[in-house]
Amino acid sequence: MAINLEQLRELELSELPWWPAPLRRLVFAITAVAVLGLGYYFLLADDWASYQQDVAKERTLKDEYQLKYYRTANLPTYREQLRVLNAALADLLNMLPTDDETPRLLDDITLIGTQSGLRIERIEWQPAVQRELYTALPMNIELTGNYHQIGDFIAELAGLDRIISVQNFQLLRRSENAPLRLTVTAETYRQQTMRAEP
């Protein structure tokens, strides 16, 4: 049944039950969509947003649980690794001198220099330098000798049971027949760290 524009103008809302079937269905569909949309907006929108937040929170909590589960399951392994690391740290810390051992370290350096056949011009402690995890104890060393004696000295210095780093070195010769002169800054370190508790 075709409906023209003139018939549409004559339709009144109070006569809705007697409207043509296609128009009634259209009005009912529009009304149903409007009621559902308004019902969702006023009744369900906040609950839906809350539900979505809870779903996201659930995912986060599951991830946290899984991470904690793996940590707990691997706790004996982590404790063993921590024990091994603490043992390695203790070995390294034993290589750092204490305040009482710095004169002995100076004696060791002097002994190495004289055993290598070098003439020690000067060994002078510089002010301690505080760093984040340790204190650096620099010293300036000046000595003279031939090339092989200096090489032996550096090799023996590296073989000490204390950590010593050699830096800022200069190797000079005043004349062709003069001995080599080594000026070097050597640093040793004193600990400021604590071991981790298992």
DATA-V326616 format. One record per residue. SS is DSSP state (H for helix, E for strand, L for the rest). Layout:
((SS) (SS))
This chain:
((L) (L) (L) (L) (H) (H) (H) (H) (H) (H) (L) (L) (H) (H) (H) (H) (H) (H) (L) (L) (H) (H) (H) (H) (H) (H) (H) (H) (H) (H) (H) (H) (H) (H) (H) (H) (H) (H) (H) (H) (H) (H) (H) (H) (H) (H) (H) (H) (H) (H) (H) (H) (H) (H) (H) (H) (H) (H) (H) (H) (H) (H) (H) (H) (H) (H) (H) (H) (H) (H) (H) (H) (H) (L) (H) (H) (H) (H) (H) (H) (H) (H) (H) (H) (H) (H) (H) (H) (H) (H) (H) (H) (H) (H) (L) (L) (L) (L) (H) (H) (H) (H) (H) (H) (H) (H) (H) (H) (H) (H) (H) (H) (H) (H) (H) (L) (L) (L) (E) (E) (E) (E) (E) (E) (E) (L) (L) (L) (E) (E) (L) (L) (L) (E) (E) (E) (E) (E) (E) (E) (E) (E) (E) (E) (E) (L) (H) (H) (H) (H) (H) (H) (H) (H) (H) (H) (H) (H) (L) (L) (L) (L) (L) (E) (E) (E) (E) (E) (E) (E) (E) (E) (E) (L) (L) (L) (L) (L) (L) (E) (E) (E) (E) (E) (E) (E) (E) (E) (E) (E) (E) (L) (L) (L) (L) (L) (L) (L))
